[in-house]
C-alpha cells in the first residue's frame, strides 16, 4: 500500500509524521500492521484503522521525548511528512546518541526484570498476580537480549530473531527465559483459549481495537504452525497491557481470572518461586555481562 495514501485517507498529510516498525525496516509479514507516529504532542491512546484490509496503528508522539525506550523505537524511522523539518532534526539527534540510548534501554529492561522477579517472590503468599509479575520479568529480559543483539523490540519477530542469534553465553541464557515464559506449552487448543482472554483483556483496558491486530497475528502464526511464536506474542501483548495498569491492577480483581488464561499462569507456588530466583539471578548476571 502507498503510505502517502494512508496519510491522505486519515487526513494526516499536513502533520509531522513518521513510519516505524517492520513495515519501515522491510522485515514485515503479511499479518503486520503499519506503525505510524503522529508528532502532535497528544497523550492519546493508539488508534487502529483498517484501509483496504491493511491494519494501521497510529501512535501519538512528541519531539521533546526523553524516554529512552520510546526514543530507540524512533531510530531509523522514515519521515512521511515534515512541514518544518523538525522531525528530520529530531531523528538526527537520536542517531547521534543511538548507542547511549540503546545501552540505557538494555539497563532499564534488566532493572525492570529484577524488580518484577522480586515482586513475584515477595507476593507468593499474598499477591494473586505474583505469577503474572514473573512473566513480566521474563519478557523484560528478552527485550534486553534483543536490543543487545542490535534487533528492534518487535514481539511478532522476536523468536525469529533469537533463532538466528550467535551462540554466546548471554544469548544461550534465553533457554532459561523460554522455560519461565512456558513456550513449550504452546498447543492449538491452549492458544485458542489464550487468544479469547487476550482479546478480552485488550478490549477492557485498551478499548481501541488493538484486539483486531492481535486476532490477525494469531491467525497467521497458527496457520503457519508457528505455535511458539504465537504463544510468545500473546504473552508479550498481555505483558504490555498489564504494565500499563500496574499501579491500579489490584483494584481490578476480576482480571485475575482473565490473566490466568491470557498469560497461561501456572499455580505451582514452588515452581514460581524457583523461576523467580532464576530470573532475578539472570538479570543480575546479564547486567554484569552486557
C-alpha positions as CSV (number, residue, x, y, z in Angstrom):
1,X,0.0,0.0,0.0
2,X,1.1,3.5,-0.7
3,X,1.8,5.1,2.7
4,X,1.1,8.5,1.4
5,X,-2.4,7.3,0.5
6,X,-2.8,6.3,4.2
7,X,-1.9,9.8,5.3
8,X,-4.4,11.3,2.8
9,X,-7.2,8.9,3.9
10,X,-6.6,9.7,7.6
11,X,-6.1,13.5,7.0
12,X,-2.5,13.4,8.2
13,X,-0.7,14.9,5.2
14,X,-0.2,18.3,6.9
15,X,1.1,16.8,10.2
16,X,4.6,15.8,11.3
17,X,4.5,12.0,10.7
18,X,7.0,9.1,10.6
19,X,6.8,5.4,9.8
20,X,8.4,2.9,12.1
21,X,8.1,-0.8,12.8
22,X,8.8,-3.7,10.5
23,X,6.9,-2.1,7.5
24,X,9.7,0.5,7.6
25,X,12.5,-2.0,8.1
26,X,11.4,-4.3,5.3
27,X,11.1,-7.3,7.6
28,X,7.3,-7.4,7.5
29,X,5.0,-10.4,7.4
30,X,1.5,-10.4,5.8
31,X,0.0,-10.0,9.3
32,X,2.0,-7.0,10.3
33,X,0.5,-3.5,10.7
34,X,1.7,-0.1,9.7
35,X,3.1,1.7,12.7
36,X,2.7,5.4,12.1
37,X,3.6,8.1,14.6
38,X,2.0,11.5,14.5
39,X,4.1,14.0,16.4
40,X,1.2,16.1,17.8
41,X,2.1,16.2,21.5
42,X,-1.2,14.3,22.3
43,X,-1.3,11.7,25.1
44,X,-4.0,9.8,23.4
45,X,-4.2,6.0,23.1
46,X,-3.0,4.3,19.9
47,X,-5.7,4.3,17.2
48,X,-6.4,1.3,15.0
49,X,-7.7,1.8,11.4
50,X,-8.3,-0.6,8.6
51,X,-7.7,0.6,5.0
52,X,-8.0,-1.8,2.1
53,X,-7.7,-4.7,4.5
54,X,-4.4,-3.3,5.9
55,X,-4.1,-2.7,9.6
56,X,-2.9,0.8,10.6
57,X,-1.8,1.7,14.1
58,X,-1.5,5.4,14.8
59,X,0.8,6.4,17.7
60,X,1.0,9.9,19.2
61,X,4.4,11.3,20.0
62,X,6.3,14.4,20.9
63,X,9.5,15.9,19.6
64,X,10.5,16.6,23.2
65,X,10.5,12.8,24.1
66,X,13.1,11.8,26.6
67,X,12.1,8.2,27.4
68,X,15.0,6.0,26.0
69,X,12.6,3.1,25.3
70,X,10.5,5.3,23.1
71,X,13.5,7.0,21.5
72,X,15.1,3.8,20.4
73,X,11.9,2.8,18.6
74,X,12.2,6.0,16.6
75,X,15.7,5.1,15.4
76,X,15.7,4.5,11.6
77,X,12.2,5.9,11.3
78,X,11.2,7.1,7.8
79,X,9.9,10.6,7.5
80,X,6.5,10.7,5.8
81,X,5.6,14.3,6.4
82,X,7.7,17.0,7.9
83,X,6.5,20.5,7.0
84,X,9.1,22.4,9.1
85,X,11.9,19.8,9.1
86,X,11.6,19.3,12.9
87,X,11.3,15.5,12.6
88,X,14.5,15.2,10.5
89,X,16.4,17.3,13.1
90,X,14.9,15.2,15.9
91,X,15.8,11.9,14.2
92,X,19.3,13.2,13.5
93,X,19.8,13.8,17.3
94,X,18.6,10.3,18.1
95,X,21.1,8.8,15.6
96,X,23.9,10.7,17.2
97,X,23.0,9.2,20.6
98,X,21.9,5.8,19.4
99,X,24.5,3.7,21.4
100,X,23.8,5.7,24.6
101,X,20.0,5.3,24.1
102,X,20.3,1.6,23.4
103,X,22.5,0.9,26.4
104,X,20.1,2.8,28.6
105,X,17.2,0.7,27.4
106,X,19.1,-2.6,28.0
107,X,20.0,-1.5,31.5
108,X,16.4,-0.4,32.2
109,X,14.9,-3.7,31.0
110,X,17.2,-5.6,33.2
111,X,16.4,-3.5,36.2
112,X,12.7,-4.0,35.4
113,X,13.2,-7.7,35.2
114,X,14.9,-7.8,38.6
115,X,12.1,-5.7,40.0
116,X,9.3,-7.9,38.7
117,X,11.1,-11.1,39.8
118,X,11.4,-9.6,43.3
119,X,7.7,-8.6,43.2
120,X,6.8,-12.2,42.2
121,X,8.9,-13.7,45.1
122,X,7.6,-11.3,47.7
123,X,4.0,-11.8,46.6
124,X,3.8,-15.6,46.5
125,X,1.7,-15.8,49.6
126,X,-0.3,-12.6,49.3
127,X,-0.4,-11.3,45.7
128,X,-2.7,-13.1,43.3
129,X,-0.8,-11.5,40.4
130,X,2.6,-12.9,41.6
131,X,2.9,-15.3,38.6
132,X,1.9,-12.6,36.2
133,X,4.8,-10.4,37.5
134,X,7.2,-13.3,36.9
135,X,6.1,-13.4,33.2
136,X,6.7,-9.7,33.0
137,X,10.2,-10.2,34.4
138,X,11.0,-12.9,31.7
139,X,9.7,-10.7,28.9
140,X,11.8,-7.7,30.1
141,X,15.0,-9.8,30.0
142,X,14.0,-10.9,26.4
143,X,13.8,-7.2,25.4
144,X,17.3,-6.6,26.8
145,X,18.7,-9.5,24.8
146,X,17.1,-8.4,21.6
147,X,18.4,-4.9,21.9
148,X,21.9,-6.2,22.9
149,X,21.9,-8.1,19.6
150,X,21.0,-4.9,17.7
151,X,17.5,-6.0,16.8
152,X,14.3,-4.0,17.4
153,X,11.7,-4.8,20.0
154,X,9.1,-6.5,17.9
155,X,7.1,-9.3,19.5
156,X,5.9,-10.5,16.2
157,X,9.5,-11.2,15.1
158,X,11.3,-11.8,18.4
159,X,11.6,-15.6,18.2
160,X,12.6,-15.3,14.6
161,X,15.5,-13.0,15.6
162,X,16.5,-15.2,18.6
163,X,16.8,-18.3,16.5
164,X,19.5,-16.6,14.4
165,X,21.4,-15.1,17.3
166,X,25.1,-16.0,17.6
167,X,25.9,-18.7,20.2
168,X,27.1,-16.6,23.1
169,X,26.8,-17.0,26.8
170,X,24.3,-14.2,27.0
171,X,22.2,-15.5,24.1
172,X,22.2,-19.1,25.3
173,X,20.5,-17.8,28.6
174,X,17.3,-17.5,26.6
175,X,16.7,-21.2,27.3
176,X,16.0,-20.2,30.9
177,X,13.7,-17.4,29.8
178,X,11.8,-19.7,27.4
179,X,11.2,-22.1,30.3
180,X,9.8,-19.4,32.5
181,X,7.6,-18.0,29.8
182,X,6.4,-21.5,29.0
183,X,7.0,-21.7,25.3
184,X,7.0,-25.5,25.2
185,X,3.3,-25.4,26.4
186,X,2.0,-24.0,23.1
187,X,-0.7,-26.1,21.6
188,X,-3.5,-25.1,19.2
189,X,-6.2,-25.6,21.9
190,X,-4.3,-23.6,24.5
191,X,-3.5,-20.8,22.1
192,X,-7.2,-20.5,21.2
193,X,-8.1,-20.1,24.9
194,X,-5.3,-17.6,25.4
195,X,-6.5,-15.6,22.4
196,X,-10.0,-15.2,23.7
197,X,-8.7,-13.9,27.1
198,X,-6.1,-11.7,25.4
199,X,-8.7,-10.1,23.2
200,X,-11.0,-9.6,26.3
201,X,-8.1,-8.1,28.3
202,X,-7.2,-5.7,25.4
203,X,-10.8,-4.6,24.9
204,X,-11.3,-4.0,28.6
205,X,-8.1,-2.0,29.2
206,X,-7.1,-0.6,25.8
207,X,-10.5,-0.3,24.2
208,X,-9.1,0.9,20.9
209,X,-9.5,-2.0,18.5
210,X,-5.9,-3.4,19.1
211,X,-7.6,-6.8,19.5
212,X,-8.1,-6.8,15.7
213,X,-4.4,-6.8,15.2
214,X,-3.9,-9.5,17.9
215,X,-6.5,-11.6,16.2
216,X,-4.9,-11.3,12.8
217,X,-1.4,-12.2,14.1
218,X,-2.8,-15.2,16.0
219,X,-4.4,-16.5,12.7
220,X,-1.1,-16.0,10.8
221,X,1.0,-17.8,13.4
222,X,-1.4,-20.7,13.8
223,X,-2.0,-21.1,10.1
224,X,1.8,-21.3,9.6
225,X,2.3,-23.7,12.5
226,X,4.4,-21.1,14.4
227,X,2.9,-22.1,17.8
228,X,5.7,-20.9,20.0
229,X,5.8,-17.6,18.2
230,X,2.1,-17.2,18.8
231,X,2.4,-18.1,22.5
232,X,5.3,-15.6,22.9
233,X,3.4,-12.8,21.0
234,X,0.2,-13.2,23.0
235,X,2.1,-13.2,26.3
236,X,4.0,-10.1,25.2
237,X,0.8,-8.3,24.4
238,X,-0.7,-9.2,27.8
239,X,2.6,-8.1,29.5
240,X,2.4,-4.6,27.8
241,X,-1.3,-4.1,28.8
242,X,-0.6,-5.4,32.4
243,X,2.3,-3.0,32.8
244,X,0.2,-0.1,31.6
245,X,-2.1,-0.6,34.6
246,X,0.4,-2.0,37.2
247,X,-0.4,0.7,39.7
248,X,-4.1,0.1,39.8
249,X,-4.5,-3.5,38.9
250,X,-5.1,-4.6,42.5
251,X,-8.4,-2.7,42.3
252,X,-9.5,-4.9,39.4
253,X,-9.8,-8.4,41.0
254,X,-11.8,-9.6,38.0
255,X,-8.6,-9.5,35.9
256,X,-7.0,-12.3,38.0
257,X,-9.2,-14.9,36.1
258,X,-8.6,-13.2,32.7
259,X,-4.8,-13.2,33.1
260,X,-4.9,-16.8,34.4
261,X,-5.7,-17.8,30.8
262,X,-4.3,-14.9,28.8
263,X,-0.8,-15.4,30.3
264,X,-1.2,-19.1,30.8
265,X,-0.5,-18.8,34.5
266,X,0.6,-21.9,36.5
267,X,-0.3,-22.0,40.1
268,X,2.6,-24.1,41.4
269,X,4.0,-21.9,44.1
270,X,7.2,-23.8,44.4
271,X,7.9,-23.6,40.7
272,X,7.0,-19.9,40.6
273,X,9.5,-19.2,43.4
274,X,12.2,-21.2,41.7
275,X,11.7,-19.4,38.4
276,X,11.6,-16.0,40.1
277,X,15.0,-16.7,41.7
278,X,16.4,-17.9,38.3
279,X,15.2,-14.8,36.5
280,X,16.4,-12.4,39.3
281,X,19.9,-14.1,39.1
282,X,19.9,-14.0,35.3
283,X,19.0,-10.3,35.3
284,X,21.9,-9.6,37.7
285,X,24.4,-11.8,35.7
286,X,23.4,-10.1,32.4
287,X,23.8,-6.7,33.9
288,X,27.4,-7.5,34.6
289,X,27.9,-9.3,31.3
290,X,26.2,-6.8,28.9
